[in-house]
Amino acid sequence: MIRIPIFLFLSLLLFTPCLHAQTTRTYLLDEDEIVPRERFVDISHILMDLRFDPPEGIVRGTVTHTFTPLRQSVDSLFLMGLE
């Protein structure tokens, strides 16, 4: 009879951190600068063909994005990243 409460307690003790870890977010910017942006497309695949020239400090290549529009009319797409 006492085995069931101990099992439940140990189960909660072991699995509660996993449930909490799924809601944790990591950002590269300060929390004050984060503003959720509205998404107009869902990017499903990024294909990069890159060549590096370390002595010159140059990266050359092409990038192909595959995406699905989330709205009926998408006439432009802005890709933003950190500098």
N, C-alpha and C positions, 0 to 999 in steps of 0.2 A: 504494500500500500504506500509506503514512503518512497518507493522507487520512482513513481510517476511524478510527484512534485519535484524531485531532484532532477529528473530527466528534463522536465519543462524549464526549470530554472537554468540548467546548463545550456539548453537549446537557445533560450532567449539571450543568455550571456554571450554565446558564440555568434549568433546571427544578427544581433542588433547592430554591431559596428558595420556589417556589410550593408544593411539597409540605409544607415546614415551615410556611408561613403558614396552612395549613388547620387545623393543630392549635392555633394560638394563640387564646387566649380573653381577652376584655376584660371586666372586672367593674367595676361602679360602687361596690362595697363593698371593704373591705380583705380581703385573702386569708384572714386568720384568721377572719373573720365568715361565710365562705361555707360553707354546708352544703347539699349537694344535697337537694332535696325530692322526695318521691315524687309522681308525677303520676297523677291519677285521670281526667283528661280531656285531650283533644287539641283545643285551640282552633284552629279553621280560619278564622274570619272575625270581625272586629270592625267593626261599623257605628256610627259616632258622628255624632250630630246635635247640634252645639254652637252656642250663641250667647254672644258675649262682650260685656260691659259694662265697658270699661276705666275710665271715670270712677268707677264704683262698686267695681271690683275683683272683679266677679262673673262666673262662668262657669255657664251653665245649659244643660241639654240632656239627651239620653238616649243610652245606649250599649246596643247589642244584640250579645251574644256568641253565636256559633254554634260548637258543639263536638260531639265524638264521645266518649262514655264509653270509657275504657280498661279498665274493670272491669264486671262484670255488675250490681253494685248500688252506685250512686252516689246518696246521699241528700242530700248538701250539697256546696257548692262555695264555696271561699274565694278571693277575688281579692286579691292583695297587691301593693303597689307601694311605691316610695320616696316619702318625704314631702318 
